[in-house]
Amino acid sequence: MQRESMLRRTRERREPWDIAIIGGGATGVGVAVDAASRGFDVILVEAHDFGKGTSSRSTKLVHGGVRYLEQGNIPLVMSALKERGLLRQNAPHLVHDLAFVVPNYSWWEAPFYGIGLKLYDLLAGKYGFGASKLLTREETLERLPALEPEELRGGVVYYDGQFDDARLLIHLAMTAADQGATLLNYCPATGLLLGEDGYISGLTVRDSETGEELRIPARIVVNATGVFTDSVRRMADPAADQLVVTSQGIHLVFDHSFLKSETALMVPRTSDGRVLFVIPWHGHTVAGTTDTPVDAPSLEPRALDEEIDFILETAARYLTRPPRREDVLAVYVGLRPLVKGEGKTSTLSRDHVIHVDSSGLLTITGGKWTTYRHMAEDCVDHAITLGRLRDEPCRTRALHIHGYIDALDEPLHEDEPLAIYGADADAIRAIAAAEPALAAHLHPDLPYIGAEIVWAAREEMARTVEDALARRTRALFLNAGAAAAMAEPAARLLARELGRDDAWVTAQISEFRALARQYTVEAD
Ligand SMILES: Cc1cc2nc3c(=O)[nH]c(=O)nc-3n(C[C@H](O)[C@H](O)[C@H](O)COP(=O)(O)OP(=O)(O)OC[C@H]3O[C@@H](n4cnc5c(N)ncnc54)[C@H](O)[C@@H]3O)c2cc1C
């Protein structure tokens, strides 16, 4: 993917695009993959970087959602379990199985969760990831040696999937590009074009790097802007009612030694009635999440002190070594686009919604990362009807995602350097081989090497230090202090690749360090 050639294609296009998509998160990029693989002419514009919004800030689970089972939302769970299976099949380099243990401290928990998780297995059917089973106290502690042993009776183990959300997003963007789609980051939609018939006939965007304005005529415009959904709808109709409410969820990241295991801990009912996960991820421990209503969406939401304390306190009840504020290597915050309804945000609909405004703007929102493919299929089916496009069938059920490696007979070893790039790993190794300085780690606490930054600039449309350290690698999300220290070498590598000067390097370093401070937690 190269931004300059994407821009050129956009400028040169005279014909209307079949489908223009606003928003480069899981939802929008999923729609781009679906529509392009059906043979449509597709353009996607993202205001910031691909995945800057919620889609890089998830709990990293490809899951049916045990909690939705408890809420009785069987269709959502079944659909998500099926999508979980399809995603592992189409992106084995990015999705792997993860065992979760629900520890039991009361007599009733083993039968209660044991039966519930058997139902979960059953609903997965042929898409199952492994059978759940009851564990003795010893087996539970064997799997989770860091678990609080006092009054522990046993546990239940079940299986779900885990992924790297931003990496999947970039590989989906590359899949869309491989299928012929045009994708632009740093190009916010600034307005919607209305035809003489009153229906939307395209959009305008601005290239934030140069200020250039571009007109994009399109038969159908899809609004996939997550928590920003209503602001885009109001570009066409300033009186549009509110469709989406926002709630935020935070995660704290610690050293691996807090969990000391490749099995995750699942706390099914926290003091506020939610689920808390403590999971191993990229050699670290991630704990989350919360559910706090938010008035207005923002691109960089902040964690509240009470959210941080809540996760620390809940984790401390279950771990032998209670994590403290000074142990937090990074905190990240994501905003859920929830379809408006009655009740607490944790019970609002996690199903996706497709909404058509009187202007013909097609909005898709809600849902989960896990169900992005199904959401995209549904959205493009609607786009075909609404835009009277030719009736092409969906092709994504068996479409390999960029980086797919055939005959992956070994399970993904997270600690194997570059495994997550799948088929692209060899090209990154070749960059490092050609210039051995690029094989060196950019920071001793993280596995990332210079060649990954060069690759990100050359092939993955990384434009800034933040793109390279937050979403092409996950340095910022794993260890904000280490990421801040990587800013300088990363900026110099990007400047060399993108032809930027020293002033750009200095500005990038200071911008990124300011951002990294927001991902840290002040010690007591
Ligand atoms: C805390 C948390 C944990 C989660 N964990 C999981 C999980 O483990 N598993 C799971 O399956 N799901 C999970 N989810 C849900 C999942 O992350 C979301 O459903 C999904 O990421 C939403 O993607 P999206 O594309 O709709 O929104 P976003 O990723 O927010 O994308 C919207 C994009 O639109 C762009 N945009 C906005 N305005 C404009 C404009 N004018 N022009 C161009 N672009 C614009 C934004 O910059 C943004 O990048 C979690 C959600 C949260 C909040």
The ligand as a Gaussian input file, in Angstrom:
#p B3LYP/6-31G(d) Opt

LIG

0 1
 C      -12.612000      -1.457000      25.607000
 C      -13.098000      -2.269000      24.449000
 C      -12.743000      -3.607000      24.333000
 C      -13.186000      -4.360000      23.252000
 N      -12.778000      -5.649000      23.138000
 C      -13.201000      -6.397000      22.108000
 C      -12.728000      -7.720000      21.957000
 O      -11.891000      -8.196000      22.720000
 N      -13.209000      -8.433000      20.922000
 C      -14.124000      -7.938000      20.040000
 O      -14.550000      -8.669000      19.160000
 N      -14.554000      -6.664000      20.123000
 C      -14.097000      -5.871000      21.124000
 N      -14.503000      -4.579000      21.231000
 C      -15.362000      -4.016000      20.189000
 C      -14.563000      -3.572000      18.939000
 O      -13.300000      -3.072000      19.292000
 C      -15.367000      -2.526000      18.175000
 O      -16.643000      -3.040000      17.909000
 C      -14.719000      -2.146000      16.840000
 O      -13.352000      -1.869000      16.981000
 C      -15.425000      -0.923000      16.270000
 O      -14.819000      -0.619000      15.033000
 P      -15.327000       0.578000      14.156000
 O      -14.625000       0.498000      12.852000
 O      -16.811000       0.600000      14.100000
 O      -14.881000       1.892000      14.952000
 P      -13.442000       2.585000      15.030000
 O      -12.356000       1.607000      15.133000
 O      -13.514000       3.623000      16.074000
 O      -13.273000       3.269000      13.603000
 C      -13.950000       4.452000      13.225000
 C      -12.964000       5.290000      12.431000
 O      -13.661000       6.372000      11.813000
 C      -12.738000       7.438000      11.698000
 N      -13.467000       8.690000      11.427000
 C      -14.249000       9.402000      12.267000
 N      -14.708000      10.503000      11.641000
 C      -14.220000      10.466000      10.369000
 C      -14.337000      11.343000       9.233000
 N      -15.050000      12.481000       9.267000
 N      -13.681000      10.999000       8.092000
 C      -12.943000       9.856000       8.022000
 N      -12.802000       9.015000       9.073000
 C      -13.437000       9.312000      10.220000
 C      -12.021000       7.422000      13.052000
 O      -10.788000       8.104000      12.993000
 C      -11.882000       5.926000      13.307000
 O      -10.618000       5.423000      12.912000
 C      -14.040000      -3.773000      22.278000
 C      -14.392000      -2.429000      22.393000
 C      -13.913000      -1.677000      23.457000
 C      -14.262000      -0.233000      23.544000

